[in-house]
Amino acid sequence: AAPAPVVRVCMLRRVVVSAAARGGALSRRSSPPPPLLRTLCAAPASEAAPAPHTALAPSVQAAGPASTSHEVLGLPPDASELDVKLAYYHLALAYRPDQSGRPDAAERFAEVGRAYSSIMGEPWDDAAGVPSAAPTPAEPALQPASHVPAFPRWVHRLSEYLERVPQRLDLWLMPSYSSVIYHHLRAGELAQALCTFEEMKVEGEVPSHAVYEMLIRGCTIAMRRVGQGEVPDHLTSNMLKVVMRLWKDMHEMERRPDYWTYNELIRAFGKAGAVPQALELFEHMCGNVRLLPEERAFNSMYEMCVLSGNYAAALQVFDEHEELRKSLWKPRYTPVSFSLLLAAVAREGDDLHKRIQQLPRVLALMDRHAVYPRAEACEKLLSACIATREIGLAAEVMSLIERVGQDVDPEIAARARRTIGEGEGGAARSLDEPAVEAKLERRDSSSS
């Protein structure tokens, strides 16, 4: 028996061919058939002759040295701009060093980016060629816990059957460009999804709002998050350009973006390190009743600001969060929100003395929501309080640790208690100085 995907494609092809034979056109044009119909009616790969090399399927196998930039992308010299872009997306996604297991992935990734920049006439920055490798963990990876089913087996079988129902209905329904784009994105085939989108516009089909949102999300997922002090690689930069083109095209097609589209755009700006643009977009959301942010948008902003090192901006978002909670909208806080806010308050930086003053606000808010920091977070808070000589805040954190019963590092706890004791002793001495001076004055006057 053929595998399920092969059976599905063959059945879908028979349905399309029979519909075309009965005269049921899949497009408003009589001839020639649209590319989508040609694709579905084409013979399967096992029956047809080997297809010529196209921009959508450049070889990702090891190849010899390429003499031109077009050869690096596997394209002829007269390839169109669209073919160049699609070939670049396909190869760049295949050679991402943080996802590809090939030993030459970093070299090929930089080579593909350099070739694309040369063809498109864009400046090339060697710093954007290869992303910095992720640090190797010092400790062994945690072993996954043993699987314990939460429901009987028949519940899982019923859920799987209900999930297959819409897929089976697709076998007998005419596939649309939107559904093809959706399935490409679900399979991680971003280049094919963008190709189908361009084909959709050529055929005169107006993309829906959901299509734009799906493609923006797919481009955002393909990006690599830019850390503090890092430069975005060429794939992330180009994905952001695609997102901006989709955003512009969405407005030209009079597709009104909603809250979810704005949230996806904020995530794209955040991953690419475009913090000012994300803050401007977020400010626009806060000023529009139809686009008021809720916890997902706030968490996206907190995450972007903290991971990019803009801790002061994260606290500005916190102020906006508190202002909106005074209205009827009342966006919620989540444990993720509190974790990111604690990081924004206690991370090292030039303005740590100013940021640490927001710690009582955050701790009081967490206490009202019955959410408490973990032991690691408490240790970082104590270290920040000791570094800034904030004795009162250190005492407040120690009181929270004792009340919650967190098991913190004994050395950090001892240093915090010693600092608190020294600060209290100094305060007591400063309070006793006026009484000592008055006593000395009385003794001098009596002796005289």
Salt bridges, closest charged atoms under 4 A:
GLU81 OE2 - LYS85 NZ 3.31
ASP98 OD2 - ARG96 NH2 3.08
ASP104 OD1 - ARG102 NE 3.32
GLU111 OE1 - ARG108 NH1 3.11
GLU122 OE1 - LYS241 NZ 3.40
ASP170 OD2 - ARG8 NH2 3.99
ASP170 OD2 - HIS183 NE2 3.80
GLU189 OE1 - HIS184 ND1 2.63
GLU203 OE1 - ARG29 NH2 3.22
GLU213 OE1 - HIS209 ND1 3.92
GLU230 OE1 - ARG224 NH1 3.59
ASP249 OD2 - LYS201 NZ 3.84
ASP258 OD1 - HIS209 NE2 3.26
GLU264 OE2 - ARG217 NE 3.06
GLU264 OE1 - ARG267 NH1 2.88
GLU294 OE1 - ARG296 NH1 3.02
GLU295 OE2 - ARG332 NH2 2.71
GLU303 OE1 - ARG225 NH2 3.64
ASP319 OD1 - ARG361 NH1 3.11
GLU323 OE2 - LYS326 NZ 3.37
ASP351 OD1 - ARG355 NE 2.89
ASP367 OD1 - ARG403 NH1 3.51
